[in-house]
Amino acid sequence: MSRVAKNPVAIPEKVEVVLSANSINVSGPLGKLSHPLTGAVVLKKEGETITFEGS
């Protein structure tokens, strides 16, 4: 995994992140984004941050 992925990503105010088993959905004041997850990387939402782990 790259060094960039080892850093947590902060979730800004007014942004909602929903993690499911096979996708991530992000919505905020600028729009919505949905992306499928392949299982090679595990995402975890911890408070107002998202962390990445290799599977």
C-alpha positions in Angstrom: 0.0 0.0 0.0 1.3 3.5 -0.8 2.4 5.9 1.9 -0.5 8.2 1.0 -3.1 5.6 1.9 -1.5 5.2 5.4 -2.7 8.7 6.3 -6.3 9.1 7.5 -8.7 11.3 5.5 -10.6 13.9 7.4 -14.3 14.2 6.6 -15.3 17.9 6.4 -18.4 19.4 8.0 -21.6 19.1 5.9 -20.3 15.9 4.2 -21.9 12.6 4.8 -20.0 9.3 4.1 -21.8 6.0 4.0 -19.7 2.8 3.8 -21.3 -0.5 2.8 -19.8 -3.9 2.1 -19.2 -3.1 -1.6 -19.4 0.7 -2.1 -18.7 4.1 -0.6 -21.2 6.9 -1.0 -20.3 10.5 -0.3 -22.7 13.5 -0.4 -22.2 17.1 0.5 -23.0 20.6 -0.6 -21.2 20.2 -4.0 -22.9 17.0 -5.0 -22.9 13.2 -4.6 -20.4 10.5 -5.4 -20.7 6.7 -5.4 -17.9 4.3 -6.0 -17.7 0.5 -5.9 -15.1 -1.2 -3.7 -13.2 -4.2 -4.9 -12.1 -5.7 -1.6 -8.4 -5.1 -2.2 -8.6 -2.2 0.3 -10.7 -2.1 3.5 -12.1 1.3 4.5 -13.1 2.1 8.1 -14.9 5.2 9.3 -13.7 6.2 12.7 -15.5 9.4 13.9 -14.7 12.1 11.4 -11.9 10.3 9.6 -11.6 7.4 7.1 -8.7 5.0 7.3 -7.5 2.5 4.7 -6.1 -1.0 5.3 -4.9 -3.7 2.9 -6.9 -6.9 2.9 
